[in-house]
Amino acid sequence: MANKIYQMETVSCPSCIVKIEGALKKTKGIAQSEVLFNTSRVKVEFDENTVSSQEIKDKIKKLGYRVLSEK
């Protein structure tokens, strides 16, 4: 399992958190995701053999949010 933290543009509301976490948790290969509201970061634990970091970033982008960086 891999762990990544994605820095996003400002997450502006609690419903944004629910939207992002819900979509990521439904994605095959993602074991856990957590949006940190006050820092606009998303922590994701995922299976690299099933889903790539780029696919996760693309999923976030499709939801209408921009990933600025990843660690």
C-alpha positions as CSV (number, residue, x, y, z in Angstrom):
1,M,0.0,0.0,0.0
2,A,1.1,3.5,-0.8
3,N,0.3,6.7,1.0
4,K,0.2,10.1,-0.7
5,I,-0.9,13.6,0.4
6,Y,-2.3,15.8,-2.3
7,Q,-2.3,19.6,-1.8
8,M,-5.3,21.1,-3.5
9,E,-6.6,24.6,-4.1
10,T,-8.8,25.8,-1.3
11,V,-11.6,23.3,-0.2
12,S,-14.3,25.8,0.6
13,C,-17.1,23.8,2.3
14,P,-17.9,20.6,4.3
15,S,-20.0,19.3,1.3
16,C,-16.8,19.5,-0.8
17,I,-15.1,17.1,1.7
18,V,-18.0,14.6,1.5
19,K,-17.9,14.8,-2.3
20,I,-14.2,14.2,-2.6
21,E,-14.0,11.5,0.1
22,G,-17.0,9.7,-1.2
23,A,-15.7,9.6,-4.8
24,L,-12.3,8.4,-3.7
25,K,-13.6,5.7,-1.4
26,K,-15.7,4.2,-4.2
27,T,-12.5,4.0,-6.4
28,K,-11.2,0.5,-6.7
29,G,-7.8,0.2,-5.0
30,I,-8.2,3.1,-2.6
31,A,-8.3,1.8,1.0
32,Q,-8.8,5.1,2.8
33,S,-9.1,8.8,2.0
34,E,-9.3,11.8,4.2
35,V,-9.8,15.5,3.3
36,L,-8.1,17.9,5.7
37,F,-10.4,20.9,5.5
38,N,-8.2,23.6,7.1
39,T,-5.1,22.7,5.0
40,S,-6.9,21.7,1.8
41,R,-5.0,18.4,1.7
42,V,-6.2,14.9,0.8
43,K,-4.5,11.9,2.4
44,V,-5.0,8.7,0.4
45,E,-3.9,5.1,1.1
46,F,-4.1,3.0,-2.0
47,D,-2.8,-0.1,-3.8
48,E,-0.4,1.0,-6.5
49,N,-1.0,-2.2,-8.4
50,T,-4.7,-1.3,-8.8
51,V,-4.8,2.5,-9.1
52,S,-2.1,5.0,-9.9
53,S,-1.4,8.4,-8.3
54,Q,-2.2,10.0,-11.6
55,E,-5.6,8.3,-11.7
56,I,-6.3,9.6,-8.3
57,K,-5.3,13.2,-9.3
58,D,-7.5,12.8,-12.5
59,K,-10.4,11.7,-10.3
60,I,-10.1,14.8,-8.1
61,K,-9.8,17.0,-11.2
62,K,-13.0,15.5,-12.6
63,L,-14.8,16.5,-9.4
64,G,-13.8,20.1,-10.1
65,Y,-10.7,20.5,-7.9
66,R,-7.1,21.2,-8.8
67,V,-4.2,19.3,-7.3
68,L,-1.3,21.6,-6.8
69,S,1.3,19.1,-5.6
70,E,1.8,15.6,-4.0
71,K,4.0,14.1,-1.4
